[in-house]
C-alpha cells in the first residue's frame, strides 16, 4: 500500500516541483520523523510549553 506522503511526493516529482535530491531529502526527513519516540515528542512538547509560559 502506498502512503499519502509517498503519493504526494510522487506527484510533486512528476510535476517537476522536486528533483531527485529533494525527494531523497524528503524521504530521509520522513524516516527520521517516523522513528521519533513518543516519549521524546512529549518531552519536547512539554519543554516548548514551559518556554512559552516564560516568554509572556
C-alpha positions in Angstrom: 0.0 0.0 0.0 1.3 3.5 -0.9 1.0 6.1 1.8 -0.4 9.6 1.1 3.0 11.1 1.6 4.5 8.8 -1.0 1.7 9.6 -3.4 2.2 13.4 -2.8 6.0 13.0 -3.3 5.5 11.1 -6.5 3.0 13.7 -7.7 5.4 16.6 -6.9 8.2 14.8 -8.7 6.0 14.2 -11.7 5.1 17.8 -11.7 8.9 18.6 -11.6 8.4 20.6 -8.4 11.1 18.4 -6.8 14.2 16.9 -8.2 15.8 13.6 -7.1 17.8 15.2 -4.4 14.7 17.0 -2.9 12.9 13.7 -3.0 15.7 11.8 -1.2 16.0 14.6 1.4 12.2 14.4 2.0 12.4 10.6 2.4 15.2 10.9 5.0 13.2 13.5 6.9 10.1 11.3 6.8 12.1 8.3 8.1 13.6 10.4 10.9 10.1 11.8 11.8 8.6 8.3 11.9 11.4 7.0 14.1 10.9 9.5 16.8 9.9 8.1 20.2 6.6 9.1 21.6 8.2 9.9 24.9 10.7 12.2 23.1 7.8 14.0 21.4 6.1 14.6 24.8 9.3 15.8 26.3 9.8 18.3 23.5 6.2 19.4 23.7 6.4 19.9 27.5 9.6 21.9 27.1 8.0 24.1 24.5 5.0 24.8 26.7 7.4 25.8 29.6 9.3 28.1 27.3 6.1 29.7 26.0 5.0 30.4 29.6 8.3 32.1 30.4 8.3 34.3 27.4 5.0 36.0 28.3 
